[in-house]
Amino acid sequence: MVKKIIIAIACIVVVFGAVYCYVYFKATKVPANNAQAMLQSTLPADKKIVVCFGDSLTHATVSFDYVSYMANDPDLQNFVFVNEGINSRLVYNLLQVVDNVIALKPHYIFIWIGTNDLKGSLNDAEYQRYNDLWNLPQRPTKEWFEQNYRQLVVILKTKTQAKIVLVSLPPLGENIESLPFKLTMEYSAIIRDIAKKEKLGYIGLNEILTRDLIREGKRDVAPYTTGLWFMYSAILQHYLFGRDWDAISESRGLTYMTDNIHLNGKGGRILAAAMKEILISGNK
């Protein structure tokens, strides 16, 4: 009897271990078309290079994959899309890998970054998580975010001939009265100001999504809170049970977000449409 119990427990441990490894691999796998990989490949000379530069929202293993969505668009086959997004990045991390982007000599660079800078400034637990990941030189603040963002833009303007487009942040949660939601508007205002002063392209994604959520009067949904389970449960639903991001959002009463951090297909397609408009207009 004891032997059977031990075997049963061992089987359960093995199954859970296998599930964990599978989901972890799917959620963290580096994009095959990242900058470093593309530098080692032969890029078609007749196509324009588009770099999408950011964090998990661009990495898109835990949210709608807007980069692949555009790469598969029949109207955008004259472009090569580079996915230079990695989960949990801050602007600080983009500065560390910017040389790979420069080396690609891209025609377009879309920068979508800042959610993790904001999250890291919220409380000690958020900061500790990012510091454990990246060994940050300082605690994230709004001022440090702006400083790093401006530095990144200056480097890319100086060292590339690319058309640079800045994208404002998605909401952090959909509860319009919550502090994280309001802070995304403040951080997005910084991005908008940088785009204006540096005469860069700008996609006001935050403005579009927050406007819609405010119109809906979304006050009864759970706000963003520190903790990973809400995100992890969405990832498990997606990879273990095959639920798409929109279905996960709908089951949670959310309009654009899957887990109060990442976008579903509805939100991702809004961004892709705005990016497509810029690419098509610049390709005429």
Buried (B, 14 or more C-beta within 10 A) or exposed (E): EEEEEEEEEEEEEEEEEEEEEEBEEBBBEBBEBBBEBBEEEEEEEEBBBBBBBBBBBBBBBBBBBBBBBBBEBEEBEEBBBBBBBBBBBBBBBBBEBBEBBBBBEBBBBBBBBBBBBBBBBBEEEBBEBBBEBBEBEEEBEBEBBBEBBBBBBEBBBEBBEBBBBBBBBBBBBBBBEBEBBBBBBEBBEBBBBBBEEBEBBBBBBBBBBBEBBEEEEBEEBBBBEEEEEBBBBBBBBBBEEEBBBBBBBBEBEBBBBBBBBBBBBBBBBBBBBBBBEBBBEEEE
